[in-house]
Amino acid sequence: MRTMSSEIRVMTSGAFTAAYLELIPQLELLTKRKIVTAATSMGTGPDSIPSRLQRGEPVDVVIVADAALVELIKGGMILAESRTPLARSAIGMAVRAGSPKPDISSVDALKRTLLQAKSIAYSASVSGRYLTTELFQHLGIADQVMPKSRRIEGERVGAVVARGEAEIAFQQVSELLPVPGIDYVGPLPPEVQKVSVFSAGVTVGARDADAAHALIRFLASPDAAHAITKSGMEPIAPR
């Protein structure tokens, strides 16, 4: 018989981190458990959420892009019935604080900005894959911009721009807004925007599945909507 744990361990991708961190005090009151953050990165490599799950690292709740959660369900790591959409997230661009803000208000303006930029930083997660495998090709500029583009592992893309190591940065809006030392320029134009859904699920090995389910129900409720909106995402809360 599994004993109840005094804590709930959560792995969340970077896009949902800001909202999640703000909601921790309410989650602890609700569940009467200490909330422990085990990871805040999807990405790739040994420190990514999938790799840590595959190694058997103890965790109760996972919050990642919905497509990634589906893969974790297929891999037998997440309970299928626990899959719960939480928020929609758009991709945005940032520059170093105080730098001129390039125009990306239209597809043509975005294309010019990408061609004129000396260096481009992008994430190792959902937004970066979209830029490098779809957007650049769609704009017909992959050959020109890929050589000056750099995938960022293990930290926020905005941090690289804040240090002056890249001229412009692309990532989920909610991952750019909290980064000091940058100015948020705006989202990709609607015609080429990719909105990703981020979802939560309970792991197969959750030590207290009831508490984990309660935590996810709160994140999907109207009570969590303000923090999600404030972070730069759109809540998917029942009306």
N, C-alpha and C positions, 0 to 999 in steps of 0.2 A: 504493500500500500504506500503510495507516494505522500510524503508529508508536505504540508504547506510551507512555503518559503517566506521569510520576513522581507524579501525584496523582489522587485520585478526588474529583470535585465532587458534593456531595449537597445536594439541596433537600428539606427535611422540614417538614411542617406542624407547628404548635405542639404538637399532642397527643402526638406521638412524640419531641419534642425532648429531654426530660429523659433518657429511656432511651438515646437515640442518643448524646448527649453523654457519658454515663457509659461507653459502649461504644467510643468512638473509639480509646483506646489499644489495645484488643484487635483492633479492625478494622485498625489500622495494622500491627500485628504479623502478622496473617493475610495481608493483601494486599501487604505490603512497599511500600505507597504512603502518601503523606501524604493525610489526609482533610481536605478543605476544605469547610466549610459555606457554601453559597451562599445559602440562604434558610431561614427557619423560620416561614413564614406561608403559609396558604392564602388565606383571605379573598377580598377583591375589590380592584379598582383596579390601577394600574400596577405596584405592588410585589408583587402576589400571584404565587404560583408559576405559574399558567397564563399570566399576562401575560408573565412573564419567559421562559418557554419559547417562547411565540409570537414574542417578539423575537429568538429565536435565541441566548439566553444559554447559554454552554457549561455542560453538566451531564451527569453520568453516571448518577446514581441519583436517583429521586424517590420520596418517601414521603408519601402523602396518604390521605384517606378513599377507600375502595375504589370508591365510586361516581364520585368525581372521577378516579381513575386510569383507570376504564373510559372516561370521556369523553376523556382524553388519548390512550388507545389508539385510539379512534375517530378522533381528530384526527391520527393518524399520528405522534405524538410519542414514544410508548412502545411497546416491543416486546411484543406481546400474550403471547407465551409466557413472558415474564419476570414477569408479574403474580403476586405472592406475598403472601398474607395474613400479617400479623405479629401483630396485637393487636386486642382488643376494648376499646372505650373508652366509659365511661358519662358522663353529665352530672351535675355537682354544683353546689352553691351555696356561696358564701362571704360573709362580712361583714368589716368593718374590724376589725383586731385589738383585742380588749377589749370589743367591742360585744356586746350580748345576742344569743344565737343563736336565731333564730326556729325554730319547729317546722315541719318539712317531712316528718315521718315518715309521713304519710298523705296521700291526695289532698285530703281536706277541709282538713287543716292547711296544705298547700301553697297551696291556693286562698286561705285566709285571709291567709297571709303575703304573697302577691302583692298582694292587695287593700289590705292595711294598709301596705305599703312605700311610702315617699315617692318613691323613685326606684329604677330597675332597670337594670342594665347587662348587655348580652349580646354575644356575639361575632358577627363578620361571617361566620363559617364554619358548619360543620355544626350545632353546638348552637344557635346563634342562629337559624338558619333554622327549626329544629324548634320552638323556643319561639314564634316569631312567626307561623308559618304553620300550626302544628298544635296545640301544647299550649294556648296561650291560648284558641283557638277551642273546643277540646275541653272546657275548663273553663268556657266560657261567659262569660269575663271580658275578652275582647280589647278591647272598647270602653273598659273602665275602666283597663286596665293599659298599653295601647300608648302613650297620650299621655305617660306618665311613664317610658317605657322608652327606652333609648339604645343604639344599635349602636356598638360600639367598633372602630375601624379602626387597624391599625398598632401595637398593643401588647396586652399581656395584659389581659383584662377585670379581673382582680384588682387590677392596678395602679391602676385608676380608683377602686376601692373603698378601697384603701389610702390614697389621697389624700383620701378623704372626699367624692368627687364623685358617688358613688352609694351607696345604702344596702345593696343586695344585688347580687351578681353571679352569673351563670350561665355556665359553660363546661365543657369536658371536664375531668374530675377531675385528669388529669395535667397540665393547664395551670394549674390553680389551686394545687396543692400547692407548687410551687417559689416562689411569689410572696411576698416579705416584706411584713409589715404587714397581713396578713389572717388570719382564722381560718376554716378549712374547716368548714362546717356538716354536710354529708353529701350523699349522692346523691339524685336525684329518687326518689319512691316507685316501686316496681317496676311498678305498674299503668300509670304514665305515663312510664316511663323509655324513652329511645331509646339503644340500644347501637349504636355505629358500629364497623365494621371498618376498620382502617388497613392499607394494603398498600403494597408497594414494587415498583418496576419499573425496568428499564434503558431509558434513552433510545435512540432510533433513532440519534442521533449520538454515542453513547458512544465515547470514544477508546480505552478498553481494556475491551471488553465482558466478557472473561473475569474480570477483577478485579472489575468491577461485579457480575457474577453471584455471585462468591464472597462478596462483602460481604453481599448479600441472603440467601444461604444461611445465613450465620452469624446474621444478625438473626432468621431464622426457626427457628433451632436451639434446643435446650434450654440451650445455653451462654449465650444472651442472655435467658433467661426471668426470671432473678432481677432484672435491671435493669428489665425491662418491668414486672414485678409491683411493684417498689419505687416506680416512677413513678406508680402508680395505675391501670395498665391490666392486662388479662388476656392473657397470651401465647397465641398460637395456634401452639404448638410441637408437632412430631410426638412422639408418645409412644414 
